Amino acid sequence: MTRMFALLALMPLGLIAGAPVWAAPAAPANAADSATELNVLHWWTSTSERAAADHVAARMAELGLRWVDGAVAGGGGGPAIKVLNERTLRGMAPKVAQLNGQATIEWAEMGLLLELDSVAKRRQWSRTMFPQVMAQLNVREHVVAAPLGIHRINNLYLNKAVFRRLKIELPTSWAGLASAAAALRAAGVTPVAFSDEPWQVATVFETLLLSEAGPALYRRMVEQRDPQAFNDPSVERAFQRLRDWRNLSGGAGERPWTSLVADFAAGHKAMLIMGDWARGELGTLGLEGGRDFACQAVPGSAGVHQFSIDTLAMLAGNYSAQAEQEKMAELLGSATLQLGYNRIKGSVPVRRDVPVDELDLCAQQSYQLFANPATARVPSLVHRMAFDEVGKNAFIETVHRFALDPKQTPAAAQRKLQGLLRALGPKSVKPTP
Ligand code: GAL
């Protein structure tokens, strides 16, 4: 909260008062052009992400809306959020921004987001969307973002052609993975695709934490932020697994996630733990889930859906684009857009009422699992479903330092994480105004 006030204090007065925040686009060709333009700030820059964004842009064009692209490279969105902060502080906020989960809450709490209640009501979002999706869109009883897709994080991908060629059985357990890794190595194939980019390291780690701790304890750690929960031995084991997994990658350094996917697709690396945006990218490389690669849960997390939900928020500014922003939000939630977009992106629809039989087997699995009320669905920390931006970044740094420092023991890393959680304090319960 304090940080938000600090941010507010830094904002130009006009912004707080609702004065124009978006610098007028340079000399629009005519009034109609500027009226229908929506600047969208996001971090979808890989081939599949780009194609998914272009799909939305094309559907918008049919409605007379122009998507003006503001892509900021950097998987996981760290740089994009920084740019959004910077632009907003300078009074140049975009009209639309990719803001997920806790980040959405932070921006809504500052009063910067357009409330989309009328769209949600008209389109009966509370009936058609999954309740977990609605929970991400709601801040103080108002809908403040439009949902795009549900990603699953705890995926283990196996390149079937490599396993087939080397006659290695597809592993499903940690022991099986270890022996498969040994066989792959013996055959000259690097077992694991891994990157030292901080957000990627932490994404792998959170799947391992889930695997070791199980969904109930993971929730206590990530959702309730109970520092006691971080005393559990599963945390140390998760750090050890991270080290072992990274050691199977041949230490390729900081690489964008797209190059890991490319290596995996080419069969240079046989196994990959990654959110299912990787599946979207594999699709653009001609590989189909189920047929060319197996998509399993990270061992120990089968049946659990560790999710991250992509949403676009509308920056209110002086409300001059409200009609267009509402039109766009309505489009994003529609069944047709949901199917078209998610098929490309690798995520699955946010609606309960769309047929998913045309999606690949991995997507169907993810969708059915998420839809099943009996499933344990747990939020991704790294992808903003549980911690705010600063806390999330501190978590990522702690995990990243461990990964890059072979002298740091898993027990020491656990102590650092405990210390961090104690310092961050309990999850704040925001007072209602
Ligand atoms: C996530 C985002 C996904 C995907 C990924 C890689 O944070 O939710 O849509 O783009 O980053 O950039």
Boltz pocket constraint, residues with backbone or C-beta under 6 A from the ligand:
constraints:
  - pocket:
      binder: B
      contacts: [[A, 43], [A, 44], [A, 49], [A, 74], [A, 75], [A, 76], [A, 77], [A, 100], [A, 151], [A, 277], [A, 308], [A, 309], [A, 310], [A, 382], [A, 383]]
      max_distance: 6.0
